[in-house]
Amino acid sequence: MTSRLRLLSILAAAFATCVAALSVQAADYPTRTVTVVVPFAAGGLTDVPARLFAAMLQEKIGQNVVVDNKTGGTGTLGVAYVSRATPDGYTLLANSLSDAQNLHYFSVPYSPVDDFQQIGWIVDGPPLVLLVRGALPYKTLAEMIADAKANPSKLSFGTSGPASSPAMALAQLNAAAKTEIVAVPYRGSGEAARAVAGGQIQGVFTFFSQGKPLVDDGKVRALAVAAPKRLPDWPDVPTFLELGYKIDFRGFVGLAAPAKTPKPIVEYLHKQLNAVVQSEAFKKRMGALGMAPPPEADNTPEKYDAYLREETVRQGEVAKLIGKIEPEPATPAAAR
């Protein structure tokens, strides 16, 4: 019994020492470089806002803030890395819509909600938009669907892989409209959109920021937007909801830390996060890409955590249309 008590005393003392060390670190935080892990390639829809945020955060806190693109496993490798990191505020995650999706398709070694302390949104958006080649006769979604029903498997739509938002949106449309539009995988939805413009395929679900230049050039035509409201830049393009389809796919990028990160560090990062994303300079840059942060009062760790949990459940319902698939670690995910 004495030996057991001695062991318990040693363990309790070690635990107290660790807690005390983290408390001291929290009080002095940050004293060295902070790393923001982006699980996708540079230049993609997760990387761009995260990289701008990191650069502006560095100016705010007076310490280096670097972006580390840890790609692979359809975004799961970078997320797993952060889930195992020391919870001291020096390794953070730029999480996104893919985190609410991947666990429904792959076996992942973490929980995207329970293994992380959410800090807040970096940006919300952009939404997916449905584009078709400009030379095609369809002026409305109804015309396209009518042709797809009359000619099963005639139309081919590009996606950025089977577990991507474009593939899920297409699966939803096929199920709701009773069509058989064929999914053709590309390395990213931006590449798929360019294939539509080039005539290789007939249509695509792509993100607004990737599709807008092609629409502006007249190479493709936008038929519908997967968002609750019409976009200011495209006031004449209806939403899927207006047209009777419950298709709502909007990207988002947030900031998270490993679970058990000390509360003072979380509070500090949340304060600095809002200071950056609510700045006019940040909003202007992101607005051009169809992205924006939520209002400051809504951008809290608690509300972001609740949103991510709800979105994870919603994406699980969508996943039932596709089922489990195998991840493709070698596939570049620049458009995620």
ChimeraX attribute file (.defattr): number of C-alpha atoms within 10 A of each C-alpha:
attribute: neighborCount
match mode: 1-to-1
recipient: residues
	/A:1	6
	/A:2	7
	/A:3	8
	/A:4	9
	/A:5	10
	/A:6	11
	/A:7	12
	/A:8	12
	/A:9	12
	/A:10	12
	/A:11	12
	/A:12	12
	/A:13	12
	/A:14	12
	/A:15	12
	/A:16	12
	/A:17	12
	/A:18	12
	/A:19	13
	/A:20	12
	/A:21	11
	/A:22	18
	/A:23	17
	/A:24	11
	/A:25	17
	/A:26	20
	/A:27	11
	/A:28	10
	/A:29	18
	/A:30	19
	/A:31	13
	/A:32	11
	/A:33	14
	/A:34	20
	/A:35	17
	/A:36	26
	/A:37	26
	/A:38	27
	/A:39	32
	/A:40	27
	/A:41	21
	/A:42	19
	/A:43	13
	/A:44	18
	/A:45	25
	/A:46	28
	/A:47	24
	/A:48	17
	/A:49	24
	/A:50	24
	/A:51	21
	/A:52	17
	/A:53	21
	/A:54	21
	/A:55	15
	/A:56	20
	/A:57	23
	/A:58	17
	/A:59	12
	/A:60	13
	/A:61	15
	/A:62	12
	/A:63	14
	/A:64	16
	/A:65	22
	/A:66	17
	/A:67	21
	/A:68	20
	/A:69	16
	/A:70	19
	/A:71	23
	/A:72	19
	/A:73	22
	/A:74	25
	/A:75	26
	/A:76	25
	/A:77	18
	/A:78	22
	/A:79	28
	/A:80	18
	/A:81	18
	/A:82	26
	/A:83	25
	/A:84	15
	/A:85	15
	/A:86	14
	/A:87	20
	/A:88	22
	/A:89	24
	/A:90	20
	/A:91	23
	/A:92	28
	/A:93	29
	/A:94	26
	/A:95	28
	/A:96	25
	/A:97	23
	/A:98	23
	/A:99	21
	/A:100	21
	/A:101	23
	/A:102	25
	/A:103	20
	/A:104	22
	/A:105	18
	/A:106	17
	/A:107	13
	/A:108	15
	/A:109	15
	/A:110	17
	/A:111	14
	/A:112	26
	/A:113	17
	/A:114	13
	/A:115	19
	/A:116	24
	/A:117	26
	/A:118	29
	/A:119	28
	/A:120	27
	/A:121	30
	/A:122	29
	/A:123	27
	/A:124	19
	/A:125	23
	/A:126	26
	/A:127	22
	/A:128	27
	/A:129	28
	/A:130	26
	/A:131	29
	/A:132	27
	/A:133	26
	/A:134	21
	/A:135	13
	/A:136	13
	/A:137	10
	/A:138	17
	/A:139	13
	/A:140	14
	/A:141	17
	/A:142	13
	/A:143	12
	/A:144	17
	/A:145	20
	/A:146	13
	/A:147	14
	/A:148	20
	/A:149	17
	/A:150	10
	/A:151	13
	/A:152	13
	/A:153	13
	/A:154	13
	/A:155	19
	/A:156	18
	/A:157	25
	/A:158	30
	/A:159	30
	/A:160	28
	/A:161	22
	/A:162	22
	/A:163	24
	/A:164	21
	/A:165	26
	/A:166	28
	/A:167	24
	/A:168	24
	/A:169	24
	/A:170	23
	/A:171	23
	/A:172	20
	/A:173	19
	/A:174	18
	/A:175	12
	/A:176	13
	/A:177	16
	/A:178	13
	/A:179	21
	/A:180	20
	/A:181	22
	/A:182	18
	/A:183	22
	/A:184	16
	/A:185	18
	/A:186	19
	/A:187	16
	/A:188	22
	/A:189	29
	/A:190	24
	/A:191	19
	/A:192	27
	/A:193	30
	/A:194	20
	/A:195	19
	/A:196	23
	/A:197	25
	/A:198	13
	/A:199	16
	/A:200	15
	/A:201	21
	/A:202	23
	/A:203	29
	/A:204	33
	/A:205	31
	/A:206	31
	/A:207	30
	/A:208	26
	/A:209	21
	/A:210	23
	/A:211	25
	/A:212	21
	/A:213	12
	/A:214	20
	/A:215	18
	/A:216	10
	/A:217	11
	/A:218	14
	/A:219	18
	/A:220	28
	/A:221	25
	/A:222	27
	/A:223	21
	/A:224	23
	/A:225	29
	/A:226	26
	/A:227	22
	/A:228	17
	/A:229	13
	/A:230	17
	/A:231	17
	/A:232	9
	/A:233	11
	/A:234	12
	/A:235	9
	/A:236	12
	/A:237	17
	/A:238	21
	/A:239	23
	/A:240	23
	/A:241	16
	/A:242	14
	/A:243	12
	/A:244	10
	/A:245	14
	/A:246	17
	/A:247	22
	/A:248	18
	/A:249	23
	/A:250	20
	/A:251	20
	/A:252	23
	/A:253	26
	/A:254	23
	/A:255	26
	/A:256	32
	/A:257	29
	/A:258	25
	/A:259	19
	/A:260	13
	/A:261	20
	/A:262	20
	/A:263	12
	/A:264	15
	/A:265	24
	/A:266	22
	/A:267	14
	/A:268	16
	/A:269	22
	/A:270	20
	/A:271	15
	/A:272	17
	/A:273	25
	/A:274	22
	/A:275	15
	/A:276	22
	/A:277	26
	/A:278	17
	/A:279	12
	/A:280	10
	/A:281	12
	/A:282	20
	/A:283	16
	/A:284	12
	/A:285	14
	/A:286	23
	/A:287	16
	/A:288	11
	/A:289	18
	/A:290	20
	/A:291	25
	/A:292	23
	/A:293	24
	/A:294	17
	/A:295	12
	/A:296	15
	/A:297	8
	/A:298	13
	/A:299	20
	/A:300	21
	/A:301	19
	/A:302	13
	/A:303	16
	/A:304	20
	/A:305	20
	/A:306	14
	/A:307	12
	/A:308	20
	/A:309	15
	/A:310	13
	/A:311	16
	/A:312	21
	/A:313	15
	/A:314	13
	/A:315	21
	/A:316	18
	/A:317	12
	/A:318	18
	/A:319	20
	/A:320	13
	/A:321	13
	/A:322	16
	/A:323	13
	/A:324	16
	/A:325	13
	/A:326	12
	/A:327	19
	/A:328	15
	/A:329	14
	/A:330	10
	/A:331	16
	/A:332	19
	/A:333	27
	/A:334	21
	/A:335	22
	/A:336	25
